[in-house]
């Protein structure tokens, strides 16, 4: 085969599998809805089972369900007959994937599930199989053909199995009202979890904040700016209220314009007014977006006597009811991998 023929062969596979998934989407009906409701209503766990390629799909779906609010495990069909039946309980929902819907191991699993009165969902391509006939609900995944030119390797059939499982998981997720915050709680170790769980208050600096009075001179401003733990930004106070901010950019602009002795210049002559700030209880990701929006590298963090008075939507303007409680810098966000 030349390169063109290789590409054509691959495109044929993708076309056939995409077509199979599209065909499947047109067959969804009442049984699919009943299964989704049964998943959400399940008071115990979802148990996926299968063998061979179907087993691999079942294992993946158990992981997907667990991460989207439906506790699930994988039960290997062959291992089940050697003690693993013990993981099944009457309150479980058993979802079995088998394209043929036949087999000795499968028959043993069905017999056990029937004896324990466990509700069973069949995902199969054979509606006349023992699996279909012994299920509470049957979802048919029959395909017109496999993408394998020999018609042997599970390709289209395994793809539709996975796609149907994902469809069940997402439909159940939406029916349950599962939100991104719930998803983050189940993924605290990944970047998504960090983005959805980390708040400004978790990363902000709260001690020895870089503040100067409006009447402080230029040298005092520079000394604080270069010695502070959070370098490159200084807040300017008047009567204990934040009225301005001085950044290294403000210093550069000031030096280009100033005439005479710079030592006599005051903080009020250098600062930018209306400093951008953010509420302490919003996600750190919001702080990153604000910095990108305003092209700045730091935000002062505000709070109030009552947390419900704080604008939880992000950037606000200073208010008499608010007080500065911290400072968050772009480097803090980058170090925490809030990207």
Secondary structure, DSSP 4 states (H G I P E B T S, - for coil): --HHHHHHHHHHHHHHHHHHHHHHHTT--HHHHHHHHHHHH-SS-EEEEE-THHHHHHHHHHHHHHHTT--EEEEEHHHHTTTGGGG--TT-EEEEE-SS---HHHHHHHHHHHHTT-EEEEEES-TTSHHHHT-SEEEE---S--SSTTS-S-SHHHHHHHHHHHHHHHHHHHHHT--HHHHHHT-TTSHHHHHHH-BHHHH-B-SS--EEETT-BHHHHHHHHHHSSSTTEEEEEETTEEEEEEEHHHHHHHHHH--S-GGG-BHHHHPEES--EEETTSBHHHHHHHHHHHT-SEEEEEEESSGGGS-TTSEE---TTEEEEEEEEHHHHHHTT--
